[in-house]
């Protein structure tokens, strides 16, 4: 059923895909509510045979396309819509017009490519049975948008499979990558408050100085990671912010540590929380101080189904050639809230390389850089791949 003509179809609408991406890029929105982006998506898909669901917790939208060949499987394709709270330094003609907001993670491209896939499958709906759910999701950048959309019942009934595509600006142009099992880590935010008793810096013996205790906790966390956790089920703790004091001659009452905790299994994630609490409270107590540990739970581990990854590899190679797909040897310690969907539905996320052809892709600015750019010529590949994954799954399931 799948032929290379789907890529030719995608390339024929490349100008529209690129124009939508640029319009979204110039007008970024943050968080769970992205109404202007939603309006752009709805306008780009106006007049097509799609059934829409939206809200109430977010501006997330699901557009459902029913094949004309009758009932069958359901497949979900997802694109995220929100930007990051950061400045842009690309110098592009269509750079962000919103101060302090930038599409530095490629969500503008993800949304535009999903719109392209929807257009392609609407044109091909006479040939397939079943349903495609196009999930346009806000709030991926730490806001748990996918979880809210699930809780709101926007993806009910659940699909039989789910796929997402994420661009990588420092990966070879047009190459698809993925792996079975953990693809991305669980991510939790960590805060440790070390409470002491301040005083004059010349008389530390009359105080309970929280700063050396905080420093000891930082170093002990690194030792704990290497000595208590299996290197084959790794965890990462990074203390990224240390704050204490306001003057050179004053010992403060408290020190605050902030950072991130990453893990690749549910078991290690739970153990890590308990181990951090025990360590911080114990070290502080040994010095006559107290410590309070606060952990803000982030996204779970993104786990890709083995059959879904095999399926994605075959579809990629059928459409783009044998060298188009790469298996990642190791997980990436970033996090992704598509994990919430993959907890409920077998599926996979894949990466699409968008470095300019001929450039040294390894030297390109990565995601979350103020100078991150992509080669938009790779976007039709993304639209075609999403459409092909949906079409082939409806026809054959993972057995394609």
N, C-alpha and C positions, 0 to 999 in steps of 0.2 A: 504493500500500500504506500509506503514511504518512498518517495523518489527525490532526486536532487532538485527537482523543479521548485520545491518549497524554498530553497535558498535563493533561486532566481526570483521568485515572487517577493521575498524579503528585500532583495536588492532593488527591486523596482519601486519600493516605497521608502527607500533609504532617506530621501530628502525630507519626508514627513516625520520619520522617526527622529532624525537629527534635529529638525526644527522644534519638535516637542521637547526633546532633551534640553535644548538651549533655553527655551522659554521657562522650563522648570528651574534650570540652573540659575538663571538671572533673578528668580523670585523665590528664594528658598524659604521654607517654613519649618519650625521646630516642633517636636513633641507629638502629642496624640491628636492634635487638631491641625489639619493641613487643608483648609477649605479651598484656597486658591489653586492648589495642586489638583485637588479633586475636580474642580471645575474644568481645568485643562484636560484632564483625562476624559471626563464625560463629553466634552466638546469634540475630542479626537475620535470618540467612538459613537457619536450621535448617529441615529438612524440605523444602527446595526441591531440584529435580533438578539439582544442581550436582556436578561432579567436582572435587576439590580436590587441589592440589599445594602443597608447602611445603618451605622450607629447601634445603640445610643451612646456608648461610652466614649467613642472616638469618631473620627471622620472616616474610618476604614470602610472600604467598599468591596463587595463581592459581586462580580458580574458573571452570570451563568449562561452558557451557550449550550443549547440542546441540539444534538445531531439529528438530521432528518431521517436517518435510517432506523429510528426506533430507540427503545430503551437499551441500556447497556451499563458499562462501567462508568465511574466518576473519577476524574483526575483534577487535581488542583495545581495551578501555576501561580507563583507568588512574586510580586515586586514591591519593594518598600519605597516610601515617599518622603520621609523626613530628612532634614539636613542636620549639620552640626553647628554648635554655638562657637564659631571661630571665624577669624577674618580670612579673606581671600587675597592672595598675592600672585595670581596667575597672569594678570594683564590681558585676559581674553576680552574680546569685544562684548561678549555676553556674560561677563563676570557678575557676581552677585551685586544686586542693588540694595541689599538689606545689610546694614551695618551689623557686624558680629554674627553673621550666619553664612554658611557656605556648604554646598554639596561637595564635600571632600571625601565621601565614602562611595560615590557612584550611584546613589539612590535615584538621582535624576535619570541616569542611563537605565537603571533597572526598570523604572516605571515606563520609560519610553519603549524599551524592548518588549515589555509585557503588552503594552498597547499594540505594538506591531504584531506580536503573536496572536492577539485577539482578532485583529483584522485579517490575518492569514487564515485562521481557523474559521472565521465567519464565512469567508469565501469558499471554504472546503467542506462546509457542514453537510452538504448533500451526500457526502461519501462515507460518513461515519455515524455510528450509533453511540448513545451514551451522552454524558455531560462533561463539559469543561468548566471549572470554577476559576475565574481570574481574581486573585486576591490582591487588592491594592491596599497596602498596609502602612499606616503612619506609626510613629513612635517606636522605631527599631533601635534608635540610639539611646538605649538604657531605659526606655519608657514602657517596655513589656507590651507593645502594641498587639503582637500576635496573640498573647494570652487574653487580652481584653476582647479581641474579635472572636476568639473561641468561646469565651464566657458569655458573650452577647448572642451566641447562637447563629452567627453569620455564616458559619461553615457547618451547617446542619441540614441534611445528613452529612456525615464525614465522608470524604472521598476514599477511594480505594488506594490511591497513591498521590504523593505530593512532591513537587519539584520546585527548586529555586535556583537562580543563577546570580553570581556575584562577580563583578568585574575586578580584575587585578591590573593596575596600571604598570606594575613592575614584573610582568610576566609576558612571554612571547605572544605576539599578535595572533589572535584567532585560535590559540590552543585551549582546549578544555581540560580541566584537571579535577580529580576527585579521589576519594578513598572510602573504603568500607570501614565501618565502626566509627570511633570518635574522629570527627573532622575538626571541630572547634571546641574550646574549653568552656566549662562553667566559669562564671565570673561573679565574685562577691566583693563588695566594698568593705574595707576594714577601717575602724577607728579605735584607737587605744588612748584613753585618758589616764595619765599618770598623775595622781594627786599627792602633793607633798606639803611642805610648809616653807614659805619663802622668807627672805631676810637679806641682810647685808652680805655682799659677795666676798668681803674680806673675813667673814666669820661663818664659814659653811658648817662648822660643827654645831652652831646654834640653829640650824635649819634642817629640813629634810629635802634635799635637793633633788628635784625630779629629772633633771637633765641627764646626769650619768646613768640613772636607772633606765630612762628612755633609750639611751644609746645602747645599753646592755641588752635591752629587749630587742632592738633592731638586729644586733649581731646574733643573738640567740635564735631568732626566727630563722635565719639562714642556716644555722647549724641544725635546727630541728628538721628543716626540709630535707637536708641531705642525710640525716641519720635516722629519721623515723619513717620515711616514705620510700617505697620501692621505686627505683629509678625507671622501671618499666611501666609504672603507673604514676607518672610524674605530677608534681604540684609545683606551683610558683607562688611565692609571696614577694611582692615589691612594696616597700615603704617609700612612697613617692613624695610625702610631705611631712616635715618635722617643724613644729612651731612651739616656741616657748620664749618667755621673757620679753622685756621692752627696753632694757638699759644694760650697759656694760658692767655695772656694779651692783646689780640687783638679782638675787636668786628668785625665780618665780615660784608661784604656788603650784603650777601644773605645767605639764608638757603634753602635747597632742601629736599622735602619729596617725597618718592616714595612708592608705594604700589599697592594693588589689590582691585578691587571692584567686588563683586559677587552678582548676583540677579537671581531670579527664575521665573520672568515674564518680558515680553517686557515692560509693563507699569512701573514697578518698576525700571527697568534698565534705562529708559528714565528719570524718575523723579530723580533718584540718580545723574545722570550727572548734571542736572540743580541745584540740591540742594548743591552739593559739590562746584560748581562754586560760587553760591551766598554766601555760608558760608565763604569760604576762602577769597574771595575779600572783603567781609564785615568786617571780623575780622581784616585783614591787614589794611583796610582803617580807621577803628576806632582808630588805633594806629599811623596813619600817614604814613603807609607803603603801598606798593602795592603787589599784588599777581597775578600770572599767573597760570592758571590751564590747564594742557594738559592731555587729556584722549586718550589713544591708544586703539581703539576698538578691542576686542578679539572675542572669539567664542560666538555664541548665546546660548540660553537655549536648552539643549537636551531634547526634549519632545517625549515621547513614546506613540504611538497610543494604545488605550485601547484594540481594537480587536487583534492587533499584540502581545500584552503582554499576553492576554488570550490564544492566539494560541501558543506562546512559552511555556507557562506553560503546556499546554496539550501535546505538543510534548515531552517536557522534561520528564514528568511523564510517558508517554507511553513507552519511551525508557529506562529510568533510574529508574523508580519506584516512588511511591507517595511521598516519602520524599525528592525527588531530587530538588524540586523547592521551593524557599522562596520568599515571597512578601516583599519588603523593605517598612518599614513604612514611612521613610523619604527620601527626596532627599539627594544627596551628593554634597557638595559645590565645588568639583572639576569641571573641564570643559573638553569638548571633541568636536572635530570638525566634528565628525559624525553628529552633530547637523545640519550642512548645508544640508546633505542628507535628514534628517528627516523633514526639513522645506518643502521639495518638494515631499516627498514620505512617505506614512504611513509605519511605521515599528517600530523597537525597538532595543535597545542595552541591552544585558544581561551580567552579571558577572559570572565568573567561579572560584570557590575556588580552589586554587592550593597549600594550605598548606600541608605539609607531613602528611600522614595518621598516626593518633595516637599522633601527636604533639599537644601542646597547641597552636592552630592556632592564638589565639588572641595575642600571644607574638611574632609572626613572624614579621620580618621586612616588612614594607609596601612598596608600590610602591614609586619610587623616592628616595629610600635609597641606599647608596653605598654598602650595604650588602644584598640587596634584592635577594632572590633565590626562585625557584619554585620547586615543585614536578613534574617532567616531566611525571610521570605516569598518570597525569590528562589530558595530551594533547590529547590522542585519544578520550576522552570524548568531548573535544572541537571540534575536526574535525568531529566526528559523529553527534554532535548536529547541527553544521552549515549545514552539508549535509542533515540532516533530516529536518531542517527548510526549506531548498530549495526544497527538493523533495516533502514534504507534501504540501507546498504552491502551487506548480505547479499543484498538483493533485486536491486540494480541496479549495484553497484560505484560507482565515481566518476561514472558516467554519469547518475546520478539527476537 
